[in-house]
Amino acid sequence: MPEELWREVRNIVQEAAMRTQGNKSKKATWLSQEAPRMAQERREAKVKRERERFAQLNAEFQRIARRDRRVLLEEQCREVEDNSRIGKSKDLFKKIRGTREPFHAKTSTIKYEKGRELTNIEQVKSRVESTLRQSIRSQRH
């Protein structure tokens, strides 16, 4: 019974998270079409444990990524210079703000009963599970 209840609660929480947050993945929009293909080849070489081929593909992927990033920054700089030359100060500062790295808020950690922070994902899962079980027990009584 408690195991079924735990699964139900877990599924509800996961569904709510997917509805509100979605399935977000980090993707560099500035990479060219050949970069993801190269990354896939690199992954396959890594899985097959082909060290030399992996090292070669890894170097090539990094070269492509650096080139694509440089092209992106050059384009952004060109737009900033154009806005500066024309006198579009609003667009100029908006573009400058957009080129900086975005602010990433520090996420809070889950603490154990004794105040120790949990960093391992399995420890966090077990802590959340135990907290939910305690909450369910207290609601029953």
C-alpha positions, 0 to 999 in steps of 0.5 A, a space after each residue: 500500500 505505501 509503495 503504491 501511494 509513493 508511486 502515485 505521488 511521484 507520478 503526479 509530481 513528475 507530470 506536474 513538473 513536465 506540464 509547468 517546466 516542460 522537457 528542457 534541454 540545453 542546445 546551442 542555437 548558434 551551432 551549424 548543421 554539421 556540429 550535431 552530426 559530428 557530436 553524434 559520430 563522436 558519441 558513437 566512437 566513444 561507445 565503441 571505445 575507439 580512442 584515437 578516432 574519438 580524440 580526432 572527432 572531439 578535436 574536430 567538433 571543438 574546432 567547428 564549435 569555436 568557429 561557429 561561436 566566432 561567427 555568431 560573435 562577429 555577427 553580433 558585433 557587426 549589428 552593435 556597430 551598425 546600431 552605433 553608427 546609425 544612432 539607434 541607442 536603444 537597439 545598441 544597448 539591447 544587443 549588448 545586454 543580449 550578448 552577455 552570459 545570462 544570470 544563473 541563480 544558485 539553486 538551493 540544496 536539500 539538507 539532511 536532518 542533521 543539517 548536512 547538504 545532500 549532493 548525490 542524486 540518489 541521496 536527494 531522491 531518498 530524502 524526498 521519499 522519506 519526507 513524503 512518507 513521513 508526511 503521509 504517515 502524519 496525515 493518516 494519524 
